[in-house]
């Protein structure tokens, strides 16, 4: 039997991207098969859809894409207020500095401050994320049957979420050069590019582990428990390595690059994320996506009050056109407002100008016309 490392790609709603991920390409050993009494992906949520949606939105804000200069992609997540991001060692192997992209389309430079030759774990320091609110980490081991979410960010923009349960615990195996000890086996598939992303408790939003390996035979993934590696990553955060050990991991290919993500795709994502934030009543994030000239014309309190009675919005028929450095995004909005306890439906044609401001992508302006 042999573990293989491959660079793979996936098709998303708004475009295509890919990521570095460990995959098992042959018959799965019996000790790693799903032998629990639970059916993969069949666990029913014990929380409301709204609460689950809000948990996902909150977590996604702290999940980042990590990109090396050679184009390989992976994921990571913010775990402290120093701007430190936990990821897999194989995501940043051979690199000292990497590019970081956040859910709101911001780009930062990150420096690898810790990486293991034995455990598939690394830490990247991102000064641009310092003081940001990190994800909450679980302080205890999880059991079989725990409902989980596996999050990642193949494009650093279009986040992915897969659901399932912890279907096994205490899994030990090797993927050279790393040894996986006491890993969680999960029924939530590890999507391409999700390597290094967080495994989340579906009820609390706490980080249970680091998504690290997947298989191409059914919905089986593996995640390293966060409690097992926390002392290791905290040690790097307190005393960053001055010299990184050689952890070069060979990949099958290295042809996935940022060039596959067009500016039009990024602009479309930003407008979609704007409405996702509004639907989660995260008005601060939605407002932060607007350019300074638009913000100067609309105070935050006025912006927020304009959406307080909006129950939900959905955007469809999204189209983009590029004109120089700016991109126009148009779409049809269906909005549901609550008026005196009644739901009122309305449709609008919206048009947004998206462009760069201080090297960060922003929604420069927007207009809406009612459709009768």
C-alpha positions as CSV (number, residue, x, y, z in Angstrom):
1,X,0.0,0.0,0.0
2,X,1.2,3.5,-0.7
3,X,0.1,7.0,0.2
4,X,0.4,9.5,-2.6
5,X,0.5,13.3,-2.7
6,X,-1.2,15.0,-5.5
7,X,-2.1,18.5,-6.7
8,X,-5.7,18.5,-7.7
9,X,-8.3,20.9,-8.9
10,X,-12.0,21.4,-8.3
11,X,-14.8,23.3,-10.1
12,X,-16.6,25.9,-7.9
13,X,-19.8,27.9,-8.4
14,X,-17.9,30.9,-9.5
15,X,-14.8,29.4,-11.1
16,X,-12.0,26.8,-10.8
17,X,-9.2,26.4,-8.4
18,X,-7.2,23.7,-6.7
19,X,-5.0,22.8,-3.8
20,X,-2.4,20.5,-2.4
21,X,-3.9,17.6,-0.5
22,X,-2.9,14.1,0.6
23,X,-4.9,11.4,-1.0
24,X,-5.1,7.6,-0.7
25,X,-5.4,6.2,-4.2
26,X,-5.5,2.4,-3.5
27,X,-7.5,0.1,-1.3
28,X,-8.1,1.5,2.1
29,X,-6.6,-0.6,5.0
30,X,-9.3,-2.2,7.1
31,X,-8.3,-0.3,10.2
32,X,-9.1,3.0,8.4
33,X,-12.5,2.0,7.0
34,X,-15.6,3.6,8.4
35,X,-16.7,0.9,10.8
36,X,-18.9,3.0,13.0
37,X,-22.7,2.6,13.2
38,X,-23.2,6.0,11.7
39,X,-23.9,6.5,8.0
40,X,-21.5,9.1,6.4
41,X,-23.1,12.5,5.8
42,X,-26.4,11.3,7.2
43,X,-26.1,12.9,10.6
44,X,-28.9,15.3,11.1
45,X,-28.1,18.7,12.6
46,X,-29.6,19.5,16.0
47,X,-29.3,23.2,15.4
48,X,-31.4,25.5,13.3
49,X,-30.4,26.3,9.7
50,X,-30.0,30.0,10.7
51,X,-27.7,29.1,13.6
52,X,-25.6,26.8,11.4
53,X,-25.4,29.4,8.7
54,X,-24.1,32.0,11.1
55,X,-21.6,29.5,12.6
56,X,-20.2,28.9,9.1
57,X,-20.1,32.6,8.2
58,X,-18.2,33.4,11.4
59,X,-15.7,30.6,11.0
60,X,-15.1,31.4,7.3
61,X,-13.9,34.9,8.1
62,X,-10.9,33.4,9.8
63,X,-10.1,30.7,7.2
64,X,-7.5,31.8,4.7
65,X,-5.9,30.5,1.5
66,X,-2.2,30.0,1.5
67,X,-0.3,30.2,-1.8
68,X,3.3,29.4,-2.5
69,X,5.3,31.1,-5.3
70,X,5.1,27.9,-7.3
71,X,1.3,28.2,-7.4
72,X,0.4,25.4,-4.9
73,X,-2.5,26.2,-2.7
74,X,-3.8,25.1,0.7
75,X,-5.8,26.5,3.6
76,X,-5.2,27.7,7.2
77,X,-7.0,29.4,10.1
78,X,-6.2,32.1,12.5
79,X,-5.7,30.8,16.1
80,X,-4.3,33.8,18.1
81,X,-4.3,37.6,18.1
82,X,-0.6,37.7,16.9
83,X,-1.8,37.0,13.4
84,X,-0.6,33.4,13.5
85,X,-2.2,30.9,11.2
86,X,-2.2,27.1,11.7
87,X,-1.9,24.9,8.6
88,X,-0.4,21.6,7.4
89,X,3.4,21.3,7.0
90,X,2.8,19.9,3.5
91,X,1.0,23.1,2.5
92,X,4.0,25.3,3.1
93,X,6.9,22.8,2.7
94,X,10.0,24.4,1.0
95,X,8.7,27.9,1.5
96,X,9.8,30.7,3.9
97,X,7.2,33.3,2.8
98,X,3.7,32.7,1.3
99,X,0.8,34.8,0.1
100,X,-2.3,34.9,2.3
101,X,-5.8,35.6,1.0
102,X,-8.8,36.2,3.4
103,X,-12.5,35.6,2.9
104,X,-13.1,39.3,2.2
105,X,-10.5,39.3,-0.7
106,X,-7.7,40.9,1.2
107,X,-4.1,39.9,0.5
108,X,-1.2,39.7,2.9
109,X,2.3,38.4,3.2
110,X,3.0,35.6,5.6
111,X,6.2,34.1,7.1
112,X,6.6,30.5,8.1
113,X,7.7,30.6,11.8
114,X,7.4,27.0,12.6
115,X,7.2,23.6,10.7
116,X,7.6,20.0,11.8
117,X,9.5,17.3,10.0
118,X,7.4,14.6,11.7
119,X,4.0,16.0,12.4
120,X,2.1,17.5,9.4
121,X,1.7,20.9,11.2
122,X,3.1,24.4,10.5
123,X,2.5,28.0,11.6
124,X,2.5,31.1,9.4
125,X,2.7,34.6,10.9
126,X,0.7,37.2,9.1
127,X,1.2,40.7,10.6
128,X,-1.8,42.0,8.6
129,X,-4.1,39.7,10.7
130,X,-2.7,40.7,14.1
131,X,-5.4,41.8,16.5
132,X,-8.1,40.0,14.4
133,X,-10.4,37.8,16.5
134,X,-9.1,34.2,16.2
135,X,-11.2,31.0,16.1
136,X,-12.0,29.3,19.4
137,X,-10.1,26.1,20.0
138,X,-11.6,23.1,21.7
139,X,-9.8,22.1,24.9
140,X,-10.9,18.4,24.9
141,X,-10.8,15.4,22.6
142,X,-13.9,14.6,20.6
143,X,-15.8,11.2,20.4
144,X,-17.3,9.2,17.6
145,X,-20.6,10.7,16.4
146,X,-19.6,14.3,16.9
147,X,-21.2,16.4,14.2
148,X,-18.5,18.4,12.3
149,X,-17.9,20.8,9.5
150,X,-14.7,20.7,7.4
151,X,-13.8,24.2,6.0
152,X,-11.3,25.3,3.6
153,X,-10.6,28.0,1.0
154,X,-9.3,26.7,-2.3
155,X,-9.4,30.1,-3.8
156,X,-9.0,32.1,-0.6
157,X,-12.3,33.5,-1.6
158,X,-14.9,30.9,-2.5
159,X,-14.9,29.0,0.8
160,X,-16.0,25.4,0.8
161,X,-17.9,23.5,3.6
162,X,-18.5,19.8,3.9
163,X,-20.5,18.2,6.7
164,X,-20.4,14.9,8.5
165,X,-19.4,13.2,11.7
166,X,-16.3,11.9,13.5
167,X,-16.6,8.3,12.4
168,X,-13.5,7.0,14.1
169,X,-10.8,8.0,16.5
170,X,-7.2,7.0,17.3
171,X,-6.2,6.4,13.7
172,X,-2.4,5.9,13.1
173,X,-0.8,5.8,9.7
174,X,2.1,7.3,7.7
175,X,2.2,9.6,4.7
176,X,5.9,10.2,4.1
177,X,7.6,12.1,5.6
178,X,4.9,12.5,8.3
179,X,3.4,10.2,10.9
180,X,-0.3,10.7,11.7
181,X,-1.0,9.6,15.2
182,X,-4.3,9.5,17.1
183,X,-6.1,11.2,14.1
184,X,-9.8,11.6,13.7
185,X,-11.5,9.8,10.9
186,X,-14.3,11.9,9.5
187,X,-17.2,11.3,7.1
188,X,-17.0,15.0,5.9
189,X,-15.0,14.8,2.7
190,X,-11.8,16.8,2.6
191,X,-12.3,18.9,-0.5
192,X,-9.3,19.9,-2.7
193,X,-7.6,22.9,-1.2
194,X,-9.1,22.2,2.2
195,X,-5.7,20.8,3.6
196,X,-4.8,22.9,6.6
197,X,-8.4,24.1,7.2
198,X,-10.2,23.7,10.5
199,X,-12.5,20.9,11.5
200,X,-15.3,22.6,13.4
201,X,-17.8,21.4,16.0
202,X,-21.1,21.9,14.2
203,X,-22.9,23.0,17.4
204,X,-20.3,25.3,19.0
205,X,-18.1,26.6,16.2
206,X,-15.0,25.5,18.1
207,X,-12.0,24.1,16.2
208,X,-11.6,20.3,16.8
209,X,-8.8,19.6,14.4
210,X,-6.8,20.3,11.3
211,X,-8.1,18.8,8.1
212,X,-5.1,17.0,6.7
213,X,-5.8,14.0,4.4
214,X,-8.5,12.5,2.2
215,X,-9.2,9.4,0.1
216,X,-10.5,8.9,-3.3
217,X,-12.6,6.0,-2.2
218,X,-15.8,7.3,-0.6
219,X,-16.4,10.1,1.9
220,X,-13.5,9.5,4.3
221,X,-11.1,12.2,5.6
222,X,-8.6,12.5,8.4
223,X,-8.0,15.4,10.8
224,X,-5.3,16.0,13.4
225,X,-6.9,16.8,16.9
226,X,-6.1,20.4,17.8
227,X,-5.4,19.4,21.5
228,X,-2.6,17.1,20.3
229,X,-0.6,19.8,18.5
230,X,-1.5,23.0,20.4
231,X,1.6,23.0,22.6
232,X,3.8,22.6,19.5
233,X,2.2,25.5,17.6
234,X,2.2,27.7,20.7
235,X,5.9,27.0,21.2
236,X,6.6,28.3,17.6
237,X,4.4,31.4,18.3
238,X,6.4,32.2,21.4
239,X,9.8,31.5,19.9
240,X,9.7,31.5,16.1
241,X,12.3,29.2,14.4
242,X,15.2,31.2,13.0
243,X,16.0,28.4,10.6
244,X,13.4,26.1,9.1
245,X,14.1,22.4,8.8
246,X,14.0,20.7,5.4
247,X,10.4,19.4,4.9
248,X,10.3,19.4,1.1
249,X,7.3,17.3,-0.1
250,X,7.3,16.1,-3.6
251,X,4.0,16.8,-5.5
252,X,2.7,15.1,-8.7
253,X,2.5,18.5,-10.4
254,X,2.5,22.2,-9.6
255,X,0.3,23.7,-12.3
256,X,-2.4,25.3,-10.2
257,X,-1.8,29.0,-9.9
258,X,-3.6,32.3,-9.1
259,X,-3.9,33.0,-12.8
260,X,-6.8,30.5,-12.9
261,X,-8.8,33.0,-10.8
262,X,-9.8,35.8,-13.1
263,X,-10.6,39.3,-11.8
264,X,-14.2,38.9,-12.9
265,X,-14.5,35.7,-10.6
266,X,-13.0,37.6,-7.7
267,X,-15.4,40.6,-8.2
268,X,-18.4,38.3,-8.4
269,X,-17.3,36.6,-5.2
270,X,-17.0,39.9,-3.4
271,X,-20.5,40.9,-4.2
272,X,-21.9,37.5,-3.2
273,X,-19.9,37.7,0.1
274,X,-21.5,41.2,0.6
275,X,-25.0,39.7,0.5
276,X,-23.9,36.6,2.6
277,X,-22.7,39.0,5.3
278,X,-26.0,40.9,5.2
279,X,-28.0,37.6,5.5
280,X,-26.0,36.7,8.6
281,X,-26.6,40.2,9.9
282,X,-22.9,40.8,9.9
283,X,-23.3,44.4,8.9
284,X,-19.7,45.3,10.0
285,X,-18.2,42.9,7.5
286,X,-20.6,44.0,4.7
287,X,-19.8,47.6,5.4
288,X,-16.0,46.9,5.3
289,X,-16.3,45.6,1.8
290,X,-17.4,49.0,0.6
291,X,-14.9,51.5,-0.8
292,X,-14.0,54.6,1.2
293,X,-15.8,57.0,-1.2
294,X,-19.0,55.0,-0.8
295,X,-18.6,54.8,3.0
296,X,-18.1,58.6,3.1
297,X,-21.5,59.1,1.6
298,X,-23.2,56.5,3.9
299,X,-22.6,56.3,7.7
300,X,-22.5,52.9,9.2
301,X,-25.6,53.4,11.3
302,X,-27.6,54.5,8.3
303,X,-26.2,51.5,6.3
304,X,-27.2,49.1,9.1
305,X,-30.6,50.6,9.7
306,X,-31.4,50.2,6.0
307,X,-31.2,46.4,6.4
308,X,-32.6,45.8,9.9
309,X,-36.1,44.8,8.5
310,X,-34.6,42.7,5.7
311,X,-35.1,39.0,6.5
312,X,-33.1,37.6,3.6
313,X,-31.7,38.5,0.2
314,X,-30.6,36.3,-2.7
315,X,-28.6,37.4,-5.8
316,X,-28.9,35.6,-9.2
317,X,-28.2,36.2,-12.9
318,X,-24.7,37.5,-11.9
319,X,-22.8,38.9,-14.9
320,X,-19.5,40.8,-15.0
321,X,-17.7,43.1,-17.5
322,X,-14.2,44.5,-17.2
323,X,-13.3,48.0,-18.1
324,X,-9.6,48.8,-17.4
325,X,-8.9,48.2,-13.7
326,X,-12.6,48.3,-12.7
327,X,-15.2,45.5,-13.0
328,X,-18.9,46.0,-13.2
329,X,-21.0,43.3,-11.5
330,X,-24.8,43.1,-12.3
331,X,-27.4,40.8,-10.9
332,X,-31.0,40.4,-9.8
333,X,-31.8,40.7,-6.1
334,X,-34.8,39.0,-4.5
335,X,-35.4,40.6,-1.0
336,X,-37.7,39.6,1.8
337,X,-38.6,42.4,4.2
338,X,-40.6,42.1,7.4
339,X,-43.3,44.9,7.6
340,X,-45.7,44.7,10.6
341,X,-45.0,41.0,10.9
342,X,-45.7,40.3,7.2
343,X,-43.2,39.2,4.6
344,X,-43.0,41.5,1.6
345,X,-41.1,40.3,-1.5
346,X,-39.3,42.7,-3.9
347,X,-36.9,42.4,-6.8
348,X,-34.1,44.8,-7.8
349,X,-31.6,45.0,-10.6
350,X,-28.3,45.9,-9.0
351,X,-25.0,47.2,-10.5
352,X,-21.8,47.4,-8.6
353,X,-18.4,48.8,-9.5
354,X,-15.5,46.8,-8.1
355,X,-11.9,47.9,-8.0
356,X,-8.7,48.2,-6.0
357,X,-8.3,50.7,-3.2
358,X,-5.0,50.7,-1.3
359,X,-4.1,47.4,-3.0
360,X,-7.3,45.8,-1.6
361,X,-10.4,44.9,-3.7
362,X,-13.4,46.9,-2.7
363,X,-17.0,47.5,-3.9
364,X,-16.5,51.1,-5.0
365,X,-20.2,52.0,-5.6
366,X,-23.6,50.4,-6.1
367,X,-27.0,51.2,-7.5
368,X,-30.3,49.3,-7.3
369,X,-33.5,49.7,-9.4
370,X,-36.8,48.1,-8.5
371,X,-38.3,45.6,-10.9
372,X,-42.1,45.7,-11.0
